[in-house]
């Protein structure tokens, strides 16, 4: 086999379809979030505003988080030195898991190197713990959930996105005695829509099923202490397993699950993705724990983020741009063509210093390509005005449609 030819063909397909992914080299500046410096391909520098980051609350540059990380680094060194089972559990890991269990009102939590790994490791392990388990998975679940369910090798059913009636029909058609689990997200990150959590929980209780919710794009930002949409809706205590991340609203790195002590102990003891992975560095754990502590009481950040997201959506809709609004902090602007999506992204960056990454297939279905903006508390009115004016100027240039009657 001519391996280079095969690689060329695979990469050329991406270029031909307009969905080859280009990394933008940026340098973030502590204390100036969301501003950054871009290094262009020719080596020159450009000041930019990052509009597509997942550091949703700007906690990655919070002085107390940085201080906690520096203190732990000075005290414990760079790495953890091993897996959690072999010398890689420190007081910082324990403290972080206690903070997370408290956040979600659960008996225990378990930290992984990422939320992807947490989903993959947990969902692939559950069929080993519950022989014959049937997992019911929302059609738009994250790739990490899909991969974990696939690797688990058990029975699975895919229900139409947020369609509780379809979920009920699938569950009713299966053996009533079979163990069951419903896996879904609270906020789906590409559209920003919210799952019908209450109906899913009630259905699970009716059928005696476990519930597994991914709060990755909600934790820190919803609920009175930032535990997510399930907390906001008063349903957190009725969810069996909660998955979330430390790398978005908490601004650091890592992922975790929170559940009963017995469930966490079983996952800890059986999941290869946990057992055979070096634990996160103590400094990361310390910074994440400090961030969780701060965010629990940071309602002002949640309020500012929601206000800025609402303002941006209102301004873009007034210009006739196709914006989804599900009442969350995620602002998707639909383009519908990968070439136009990349072109608009490039022009925003090159001409206006506005960085938003194009979202193309396979992240979203073909024909639904979009720009996905994520306003933070720090994306103030001035930055929103800059973005809206830039999009307005470029929209006609790219021959994109506006709603009738819009400005």
VOPAGU-2260 file (C-alpha; in pm, 1 decimal, decimal comma):
REM VOPAGU-2260
SITE   aa  ch    i         X         Y         Z
SITE  UNK   A    0       0,0       0,0       0,0
SITE  UNK   A    1     118,3     352,3     -81,1
SITE  UNK   A    2      59,3     507,5     258,7
SITE  UNK   A    3     154,6     862,8     159,6
SITE  UNK   A    4     -91,4     853,1    -130,2
SITE  UNK   A    5    -367,7     740,4     104,7
SITE  UNK   A    6    -286,5    1023,2     346,0
SITE  UNK   A    7    -282,0    1275,7      62,0
SITE  UNK   A    8    -620,8    1154,9     -58,7
SITE  UNK   A    9    -770,6    1176,2     290,0
SITE  UNK   A   10    -641,0    1529,7     349,0
SITE  UNK   A   11    -737,5    1646,3       0,4
SITE  UNK   A   12   -1096,1    1536,5      63,8
SITE  UNK   A   13   -1110,2    1772,9     359,8
SITE  UNK   A   14    -966,6    2059,4     154,5
SITE  UNK   A   15   -1207,1    1993,3    -135,5
SITE  UNK   A   16   -1507,4    1993,2      97,6
SITE  UNK   A   17   -1397,8    2317,1     264,8
SITE  UNK   A   18   -1369,6    2158,5     609,0
SITE  UNK   A   19    -994,4    2123,8     659,6
SITE  UNK   A   20    -926,1    2247,3    1011,6
SITE  UNK   A   21    -663,1    2514,8    1063,3
SITE  UNK   A   22    -511,8    2583,0    1403,5
SITE  UNK   A   23    -483,2    2948,0    1500,6
SITE  UNK   A   24    -171,7    3013,0    1709,7
SITE  UNK   A   25    -264,6    3249,1    1991,9
SITE  UNK   A   26    -101,8    3375,9    2308,2
SITE  UNK   A   27    -339,5    3461,7    2588,9
SITE  UNK   A   28    -247,4    3753,2    2817,2
SITE  UNK   A   29    -312,6    3708,7    3187,1
SITE  UNK   A   30    -542,6    3982,5    3309,7
SITE  UNK   A   31    -665,5    4079,4    2961,7
SITE  UNK   A   32    -919,5    3805,5    2885,3
SITE  UNK   A   33   -1066,6    3768,7    2620,9
SITE  UNK   A   34    -792,4    3959,2    2439,0
SITE  UNK   A   35    -500,6    3764,6    2293,2
SITE  UNK   A   36    -222,2    3787,5    2037,0
SITE  UNK   A   37    -229,3    3585,5    1717,8
SITE  UNK   A   38      86,3    3482,4    1541,0
SITE  UNK   A   39      14,8    3490,4    1167,2
SITE  UNK   A   40     170,2    3233,0     930,7
SITE  UNK   A   41     423,9    3496,9     820,5
SITE  UNK   A   42     534,3    3546,6    1181,6
SITE  UNK   A   43     372,0    3886,4    1232,2
SITE  UNK   A   44     154,1    3952,9    1536,6
SITE  UNK   A   45    -209,2    4061,8    1552,9
SITE  UNK   A   46    -415,8    4163,6    1854,6
SITE  UNK   A   47    -743,3    3970,4    1859,0
SITE  UNK   A   48   -1054,1    3905,4    2065,6
SITE  UNK   A   49   -1137,8    3539,4    2124,5
SITE  UNK   A   50   -1510,1    3477,9    2071,7
SITE  UNK   A   51   -1513,9    3098,4    2053,9
SITE  UNK   A   52   -1339,5    2991,0    2373,9
SITE  UNK   A   53   -1481,9    2757,4    2633,9
SITE  UNK   A   54   -1332,2    2940,2    2931,9
SITE  UNK   A   55   -1688,6    3057,6    2975,2
SITE  UNK   A   56   -1642,2    3271,6    3286,8
SITE  UNK   A   57   -1279,8    3378,4    3244,0
SITE  UNK   A   58   -1176,4    3170,0    3546,5
SITE  UNK   A   59    -860,4    3054,8    3370,6
SITE  UNK   A   60    -705,9    3389,4    3464,9
SITE  UNK   A   61    -862,4    3446,0    3805,0
SITE  UNK   A   62    -591,3    3563,7    4048,8
SITE  UNK   A   63    -698,1    3323,8    4326,1
SITE  UNK   A   64    -693,5    3027,5    4088,6
SITE  UNK   A   65    -346,7    3121,1    3967,5
SITE  UNK   A   66    -223,3    3165,6    4324,1
SITE  UNK   A   67    -355,3    2823,9    4426,2
SITE  UNK   A   68    -180,4    2663,6    4130,9
SITE  UNK   A   69     148,3    2839,9    4203,7
SITE  UNK   A   70     138,3    2740,2    4569,5
SITE  UNK   A   71      71,2    2376,0    4481,0
SITE  UNK   A   72     342,4    2379,7    4216,4
SITE  UNK   A   73     596,9    2511,1    4464,9
SITE  UNK   A   74     486,0    2261,7    4727,4
SITE  UNK   A   75     432,8    1944,0    4524,7
SITE  UNK   A   76     621,6    1984,4    4196,4
SITE  UNK   A   77     506,8    1954,6    3837,9
SITE  UNK   A   78     351,9    1610,9    3791,5
SITE  UNK   A   79     156,4    1369,2    4007,6
SITE  UNK   A   80     410,8    1091,9    3959,8
SITE  UNK   A   81     171,3     810,2    3882,9
SITE  UNK   A   82    -177,3     674,7    3847,2
SITE  UNK   A   83    -425,0     736,2    4125,0
SITE  UNK   A   84    -363,0     381,8    4249,3
SITE  UNK   A   85      16,4     406,5    4238,4
SITE  UNK   A   86     140,9     721,5    4415,3
SITE  UNK   A   87     -73,1     964,2    4209,4
SITE  UNK   A   88    -332,7    1056,5    4471,7
SITE  UNK   A   89    -245,8    1370,4    4665,7
SITE  UNK   A   90    -431,2    1584,6    4915,6
SITE  UNK   A   91    -509,8    1818,5    4623,4
SITE  UNK   A   92    -693,3    1542,9    4434,2
SITE  UNK   A   93    -890,2    1453,8    4745,7
SITE  UNK   A   94    -980,7    1816,0    4812,7
SITE  UNK   A   95   -1097,3    1863,8    4454,2
SITE  UNK   A   96   -1320,9    1558,0    4463,5
SITE  UNK   A   97   -1473,1    1674,0    4791,4
SITE  UNK   A   98   -1549,6    2015,1    4637,5
SITE  UNK   A   99   -1713,1    1850,3    4336,6
SITE  UNK   A  100   -1921,2    1610,6    4544,3
SITE  UNK   A  101   -2039,4    1906,1    4751,5
SITE  UNK   A  102   -2117,3    2109,4    4437,4
SITE  UNK   A  103   -2349,2    1840,5    4303,0
SITE  UNK   A  104   -2491,4    1723,0    4634,2
SITE  UNK   A  105   -2352,7    1372,6    4583,0
SITE  UNK   A  106   -2169,4    1139,2    4818,2
SITE  UNK   A  107   -1857,1    1121,9    4603,3
SITE  UNK   A  108   -1681,7    1240,6    4287,4
SITE  UNK   A  109   -1405,3    1099,9    4071,1
SITE  UNK   A  110   -1163,0    1313,2    3868,7
SITE  UNK   A  111   -1034,4    1208,9    3525,5
SITE  UNK   A  112    -786,2    1372,4    3288,7
SITE  UNK   A  113   -1073,4    1512,8    3079,3
SITE  UNK   A  114   -1451,4    1503,5    3055,1
SITE  UNK   A  115   -1409,0    1304,6    2732,3
SITE  UNK   A  116   -1220,3    1037,6    2923,5
SITE  UNK   A  117   -1472,8    1052,3    3208,3
SITE  UNK   A  118   -1760,7     986,9    2966,8
SITE  UNK   A  119   -1575,3     721,6    2771,4
SITE  UNK   A  120   -1443,2     536,8    3077,0
SITE  UNK   A  121   -1766,5     547,4    3275,4
SITE  UNK   A  122   -2011,7     459,9    2999,5
SITE  UNK   A  123   -1790,7     177,8    2871,4
SITE  UNK   A  124   -1761,7      34,2    3223,5
SITE  UNK   A  125   -2128,4      40,7    3326,3
SITE  UNK   A  126   -2225,0    -265,0    3113,7
SITE  UNK   A  127   -1960,0    -463,0    3302,6
SITE  UNK   A  128   -2118,3    -363,2    3632,7
SITE  UNK   A  129   -2475,5    -425,7    3519,3
SITE  UNK   A  130   -2483,1    -729,3    3286,1
SITE  UNK   A  131   -2748,7    -695,1    3018,3
SITE  UNK   A  132   -2760,8    -314,6    3057,7
SITE  UNK   A  133   -2946,0    -130,1    2780,4
SITE  UNK   A  134   -2827,8     228,2    2728,6
SITE  UNK   A  135   -3070,4     477,6    2572,6
SITE  UNK   A  136   -2868,2     757,6    2415,8
SITE  UNK   A  137   -2984,2    1090,8    2273,8
SITE  UNK   A  138   -2907,9    1115,5    1901,5
SITE  UNK   A  139   -2702,5    1433,1    1952,0
SITE  UNK   A  140   -2491,5    1314,0    2243,5
SITE  UNK   A  141   -2124,8    1412,8    2244,1
SITE  UNK   A  142   -1870,1    1195,5    2066,5
SITE  UNK   A  143   -1722,1    1091,0    2401,3
SITE  UNK   A  144   -2055,9     947,6    2512,0
SITE  UNK   A  145   -2105,8     770,8    2180,0
SITE  UNK   A  146   -1757,5     621,8    2199,2
SITE  UNK   A  147   -1801,4     506,0    2558,1
SITE  UNK   A  148   -2132,9     339,9    2481,6
SITE  UNK   A  149   -1987,3     173,3    2172,0
SITE  UNK   A  150   -1683,0      42,7    2356,0
SITE  UNK   A  151   -1898,2     -95,1    2635,6
SITE  UNK   A  152   -2029,8    -349,4    2387,1
SITE  UNK   A  153   -2375,8    -368,5    2541,2
SITE  UNK   A  154   -2719,7    -306,9    2397,6
SITE  UNK   A  155   -2794,8      50,4    2297,6
SITE  UNK   A  156   -3092,7     240,5    2164,6
SITE  UNK   A  157   -3071,9     584,7    2001,7
SITE  UNK   A  158   -3369,7     811,2    2063,1
SITE  UNK   A  159   -3446,5    1116,9    1853,6
SITE  UNK   A  160   -3299,2    1433,6    1997,5
SITE  UNK   A  161   -3494,2    1549,2    2304,5
SITE  UNK   A  162   -3788,0    1330,2    2195,8
SITE  UNK   A  163   -3927,2    1181,6    2517,6
SITE  UNK   A  164   -4212,3    1006,9    2336,7
SITE  UNK   A  165   -3963,9     819,4    2118,8
SITE  UNK   A  166   -3756,2     735,4    2425,4
SITE  UNK   A  167   -4064,8     598,2    2598,4
SITE  UNK   A  168   -4151,5     383,5    2298,4
SITE  UNK   A  169   -3802,0     235,7    2286,9
SITE  UNK   A  170   -3799,9     159,6    2659,1
SITE  UNK   A  171   -4146,8       8,0    2651,2
SITE  UNK   A  172   -4042,2    -227,1    2371,1
SITE  UNK   A  173   -3757,2    -378,3    2576,4
SITE  UNK   A  174   -3762,0    -645,8    2845,2
SITE  UNK   A  175   -3899,6    -483,4    3162,7
SITE  UNK   A  176   -3651,5    -683,8    3370,1
SITE  UNK   A  177   -3343,9    -563,2    3178,6
SITE  UNK   A  178   -3131,4    -299,4    3356,8
SITE  UNK   A  179   -3158,8      35,8    3179,1
SITE  UNK   A  180   -2976,4     368,3    3168,0
SITE  UNK   A  181   -3065,9     693,4    2990,6
SITE  UNK   A  182   -2764,8     899,9    2878,0
SITE  UNK   A  183   -2816,7    1260,9    2771,2
SITE  UNK   A  184   -2675,3    1612,7    2797,6
SITE  UNK   A  185   -2823,3    1911,5    2975,9
SITE  UNK   A  186   -2711,4    2173,1    2720,0
SITE  UNK   A  187   -2617,7    2063,8    2369,6
SITE  UNK   A  188   -2322,0    2277,2    2275,9
SITE  UNK   A  189   -2373,2    2328,7    1903,5
SITE  UNK   A  190   -2731,5    2461,8    1918,4
SITE  UNK   A  191   -2744,1    2565,1    2282,4
SITE  UNK   A  192   -3073,5    2384,0    2343,1
SITE  UNK   A  193   -3168,8    2221,0    2673,3
SITE  UNK   A  194   -3282,6    1865,5    2738,3
SITE  UNK   A  195   -3628,4    1798,2    2886,7
SITE  UNK   A  196   -3461,8    1682,5    3206,6
SITE  UNK   A  197   -3772,8    1657,0    3420,8
SITE  UNK   A  198   -3956,1    1437,2    3170,0
SITE  UNK   A  199   -3652,0    1215,1    3125,0
SITE  UNK   A  200   -3606,5    1174,3    3499,7
SITE  UNK   A  201   -3973,1    1090,3    3547,6
SITE  UNK   A  202   -3956,7     836,2    3265,3
SITE  UNK   A  203   -3645,2     680,0    3416,6
SITE  UNK   A  204   -3815,0     648,8    3752,7
SITE  UNK   A  205   -4119,8     492,1    3589,5
SITE  UNK   A  206   -3907,0     228,0    3417,8
SITE  UNK   A  207   -3659,2     182,1    3702,7
SITE  UNK   A  208   -3371,4     313,4    3490,6
SITE  UNK   A  209   -3052,3     492,9    3588,9
SITE  UNK   A  210   -2988,9     844,5    3458,4
SITE  UNK   A  211   -2657,0     977,3    3329,0
SITE  UNK   A  212   -2636,3    1349,7    3248,8
SITE  UNK   A  213   -2350,7    1539,3    3084,8
SITE  UNK   A  214   -2342,1    1892,8    3230,4
SITE  UNK   A  215   -2017,2    1990,4    3056,3
SITE  UNK   A  216   -2161,6    2303,4    2891,8
SITE  UNK   A  217   -2372,4    2400,0    3193,1
SITE  UNK   A  218   -2162,2    2345,1    3503,5
SITE  UNK   A  219   -2050,8    2670,0    3663,6
SITE  UNK   A  220   -2309,9    2872,8    3472,9
SITE  UNK   A  221   -2654,0    2751,0    3581,7
SITE  UNK   A  222   -2809,3    2687,8    3919,1
SITE  UNK   A  223   -2773,9    2887,0    4242,0
SITE  UNK   A  224   -2423,0    2744,2    4300,7
SITE  UNK   A  225   -2331,8    2671,8    3940,0
SITE  UNK   A  226   -2387,9    2296,1    3950,7
SITE  UNK   A  227   -2573,0    2301,3    3618,1
SITE  UNK   A  228   -2919,2    2292,7    3467,7
SITE  UNK   A  229   -3026,9    1997,6    3682,1
SITE  UNK   A  230   -2955,7    2207,4    3991,3
SITE  UNK   A  231   -3135,4    2507,3    3842,8
SITE  UNK   A  232   -3442,8    2292,3    3779,9
SITE  UNK   A  233   -3434,1    2126,4    4122,9
SITE  UNK   A  234   -3364,4    1782,6    3974,6
SITE  UNK   A  235   -3002,4    1718,3    4066,9
SITE  UNK   A  236   -3089,7    1479,9    4348,5
SITE  UNK   A  237   -3286,4    1261,6    4106,5
SITE  UNK   A  238   -2992,5    1214,0    3865,5
SITE  UNK   A  239   -2777,2     908,0    3933,0
SITE  UNK   A  240   -2451,1    1003,9    3757,5
SITE  UNK   A  241   -2340,0    1355,1    3665,2
SITE  UNK   A  242   -2051,7    1412,2    3424,7
SITE  UNK   A  243   -1887,2    1752,0    3386,4
SITE  UNK   A  244   -1562,5    1929,3    3311,1
SITE  UNK   A  245   -1302,6    2141,6    3484,6
SITE  UNK   A  246   -1178,6    2285,1    3153,4
SITE  UNK   A  247   -1464,4    2517,1    3058,0
SITE  UNK   A  248   -1642,3    2735,0    3314,0
SITE  UNK   A  249   -1385,8    2641,4    3579,7
SITE  UNK   A  250   -1104,4    2743,0    3344,8
SITE  UNK   A  251    -849,4    2471,6    3425,2
SITE  UNK   A  252    -832,3    2110,1    3300,9
SITE  UNK   A  253    -985,3    1770,9    3371,1
SITE  UNK   A  254   -1324,7    1603,4    3394,7
SITE  UNK   A  255   -1520,6    1412,3    3654,6
SITE  UNK   A  256   -1827,9    1220,4    3754,4
SITE  UNK   A  257   -2032,3    1271,3    4071,2
SITE  UNK   A  258   -2259,3     998,8    4206,1
SITE  UNK   A  259   -2320,9     776,7    4507,4
SITE  UNK   A  260   -2013,9     657,2    4693,5
SITE  UNK   A  261   -2082,3     301,0    4582,8
SITE  UNK   A  262   -2116,7     396,4    4214,3
SITE  UNK   A  263   -1796,1     601,8    4223,0
SITE  UNK   A  264   -1612,6     320,7    4399,9
SITE  UNK   A  265   -1720,3      72,9    4132,4
SITE  UNK   A  266   -1612,9     297,7    3843,4
SITE  UNK   A  267   -1284,9     370,3    4021,2
SITE  UNK   A  268   -1223,2      -1,4    4060,1
SITE  UNK   A  269   -1323,9    -124,2    3713,7
SITE  UNK   A  270   -1270,2     151,6    3453,5
SITE  UNK   A  271    -942,0     106,2    3259,8
SITE  UNK   A  272    -960,4     470,9    3149,9
SITE  UNK   A  273    -920,0     566,9    3513,9
SITE  UNK   A  274    -702,0     286,9    3648,8
SITE  UNK   A  275    -425,7     307,1    3387,8
SITE  UNK   A  276    -398,6     684,1    3341,8
SITE  UNK   A  277    -158,3     913,8    3523,0
SITE  UNK   A  278    -356,0    1152,9    3740,2
SITE  UNK   A  279    -373,2    1525,8    3673,7
SITE  UNK   A  280     -89,1    1730,8    3826,3
SITE  UNK   A  281    -141,4    1854,1    4183,6
SITE  UNK   A  282    -124,6    2217,0    4065,9
SITE  UNK   A  283    -409,9    2155,3    3822,8
SITE  UNK   A  284    -615,6    1989,4    4095,7
SITE  UNK   A  285    -548,2    2276,3    4336,0
SITE  UNK   A  286    -642,0    2540,6    4078,8
SITE  UNK   A  287    -959,0    2355,1    3984,4
SITE  UNK   A  288   -1065,0    2316,7    4348,5
SITE  UNK   A  289   -1013,2    2687,5    4410,0
SITE  UNK   A  290   -1211,3    2772,0    4096,1
SITE  UNK   A  291   -1501,2    2549,6    4202,8
SITE  UNK   A  292   -1503,9    2716,9    4545,5
SITE  UNK   A  293   -1515,3    3063,4    4388,4
SITE  UNK   A  294   -1774,3    2982,3    4122,8
SITE  UNK   A  295   -2016,5    2839,9    4380,3
SITE  UNK   A  296   -2068,6    3195,5    4502,6
SITE  UNK   A  297   -2014,3    3386,1    4178,1
SITE  UNK   A  298   -2372,2    3460,9    4074,6
SITE  UNK   A  299   -2258,9    3797,1    3938,0
SITE  UNK   A  300   -2053,2    3614,2    3672,8
SITE  UNK   A  301   -2347,8    3396,7    3575,0
SITE  UNK   A  302   -2574,4    3699,8    3550,2
SITE  UNK   A  303   -2326,5    3897,7    3338,6
SITE  UNK   A  304   -2271,4    3606,8    3102,0
SITE  UNK   A  305   -2643,7    3560,1    3044,1
SITE  UNK   A  306   -2693,3    3933,6    2991,5
SITE  UNK   A  307   -2417,3    3951,6    2731,0
SITE  UNK   A  308   -2544,0    3643,0    2547,0
SITE  UNK   A  309   -2896,6    3785,0    2541,8
SITE  UNK   A  310   -2772,0    4120,4    2410,9
SITE  UNK   A  311   -2563,5    3961,8    2135,7
SITE  UNK   A  312   -2852,8    3744,7    2016,2
SITE  UNK   A  313   -3088,3    4042,7    2015,8
SITE  UNK   A  314   -2845,7    4255,3    1813,9
SITE  UNK   A  315   -2779,5    3982,3    1557,8
SITE  UNK   A  316   -3148,7    3899,5    1515,1
SITE  UNK   A  317   -3216,1    4269,1    1453,3
SITE  UNK   A  318   -2979,1    4244,1    1156,4
SITE  UNK   A  319   -3170,2    3943,7    1021,5
SITE  UNK   A  320   -2901,2    3690,0    1093,0
SITE  UNK   A  321   -3005,5    3327,1    1149,0
SITE  UNK   A  322   -2937,8    3290,7    1521,2
SITE  UNK   A  323   -3062,7    3008,2    1741,6
SITE  UNK   A  324   -3189,2    3123,4    2081,7
SITE  UNK   A  325   -3267,2    2857,4    2339,5
SITE  UNK   A  326   -3206,3    3086,3    2633,9
SITE  UNK   A  327   -2849,7    2969,3    2695,5
SITE  UNK   A  328   -2506,5    3129,0    2670,2
SITE  UNK   A  329   -2428,9    2965,9    2334,6
SITE  UNK   A  330   -2489,3    3181,9    2025,0
SITE  UNK   A  331   -2484,7    2982,3    1698,2
SITE  UNK   A  332   -2506,3    3179,5    1372,8
SITE  UNK   A  333   -2597,8    2945,9    1089,1
SITE  UNK   A  334   -2411,2    2974,0     759,7
SITE  UNK   A  335   -2507,1    2641,5     598,2
SITE  UNK   A  336   -2203,4    2607,4     374,4
SITE  UNK   A  337   -1851,8    2501,3     481,6
SITE  UNK   A  338   -1668,7    2722,9     232,7
SITE  UNK   A  339   -1868,2    3034,5     325,4
SITE  UNK   A  340   -1833,3    2949,1     694,1
SITE  UNK   A  341   -1454,3    2928,8     669,1
SITE  UNK   A  342   -1441,7    3240,8     452,0
SITE  UNK   A  343   -1640,6    3445,0     701,3
SITE  UNK   A  344   -1428,7    3318,1     989,5
SITE  UNK   A  345   -1107,6    3409,9     806,1
SITE  UNK   A  346   -1228,7    3759,4     717,3
SITE  UNK   A  347   -1343,6    3829,9    1072,4
SITE  UNK   A  348    -997,9    3734,9    1194,4
SITE  UNK   A  349    -786,4    3900,9     927,8
SITE  UNK   A  350    -982,2    4224,9     892,2
SITE  UNK   A  351   -1127,8    4281,6    1238,4
SITE  UNK   A  352    -919,4    4074,7    1479,8
SITE  UNK   A  353   -1225,1    3871,1    1580,1
SITE  UNK   A  354   -1151,2    3501,6    1629,0
SITE  UNK   A  355   -1437,9    3256,9    1592,5
SITE  UNK   A  356   -1369,0    2907,0    1462,9
SITE  UNK   A  357   -1592,4    2767,2    1186,0
SITE  UNK   A  358   -1797,2    2465,8    1296,8
SITE  UNK   A  359   -1826,6    2216,3    1011,7
SITE  UNK   A  360   -1902,7    1847,1     957,5
SITE  UNK   A  361   -1857,4    1607,5    1137,5
SITE  UNK   A  362   -1909,5    1825,5    1446,6
SITE  UNK   A  363   -2245,3    1929,6    1298,5
SITE  UNK   A  364   -2446,7    1775,6    1010,7
SITE  UNK   A  365   -2367,3    1887,7     657,2
SITE  UNK   A  366   -2569,9    2191,1     561,2
SITE  UNK   A  367   -2579,7    2324,3     918,3
SITE  UNK   A  368   -2230,7    2475,5     928,0
SITE  UNK   A  369   -2212,4    2769,1    1166,2
SITE  UNK   A  370   -2011,6    3020,2    1362,6
SITE  UNK   A  371   -2052,8    2956,0    1735,2
SITE  UNK   A  372   -2001,7    3252,7    1965,0
SITE  UNK   A  373   -1960,6    3211,8    2341,1
SITE  UNK   A  374   -1993,8    3545,6    2521,5
SITE  UNK   A  375   -1844,7    3561,5    2869,3
SITE  UNK   A  376   -1886,2    3814,5    3149,8
SITE  UNK   A  377   -1578,6    3986,5    3006,5
SITE  UNK   A  378   -1723,4    4026,5    2653,1
SITE  UNK   A  379   -1865,1    4367,7    2732,5
SITE  UNK   A  380   -2088,2    4599,5    2528,7
SITE  UNK   A  381   -1791,2    4751,7    2345,3
SITE  UNK   A  382   -1669,7    4410,8    2226,9
SITE  UNK   A  383   -2024,2    4309,0    2134,6
SITE  UNK   A  384   -2059,9    4624,7    1924,9
SITE  UNK   A  385   -1732,6    4548,2    1746,6
SITE  UNK   A  386   -1849,6    4196,2    1663,7
SITE  UNK   A  387   -2196,1    4299,8    1545,3
SITE  UNK   A  388   -2059,4    4576,4    1323,9
SITE  UNK   A  389   -1802,2    4341,6    1171,2
SITE  UNK   A  390   -2060,4    4073,6    1095,3
SITE  UNK   A  391   -2293,9    4332,5     947,1
SITE  UNK   A  392   -2018,7    4458,0     716,5
SITE  UNK   A  393   -1917,5    4109,9     600,7
SITE  UNK   A  394   -2258,8    3946,0     568,5
SITE  UNK   A  395   -2347,2    4110,8     237,8
SITE  UNK   A  396   -1993,7    4071,9     108,5
SITE  UNK   A  397   -2027,5    3694,8     149,4
SITE  UNK   A  398   -2371,4    3698,9     -19,7
SITE  UNK   A  399   -2545,6    3549,6     282,3
SITE  UNK   A  400   -2919,0    3587,4     330,1
SITE  UNK   A  401   -3091,1    3801,3     591,5
SITE  UNK   A  402   -3441,3    3765,9     727,3
SITE  UNK   A  403   -3700,0    3973,7     544,2
SITE  UNK   A  404   -3749,0    4320,3     683,7
SITE  UNK   A  405   -3420,1    4318,3     876,1
SITE  UNK   A  406   -3176,4    4607,5     874,1
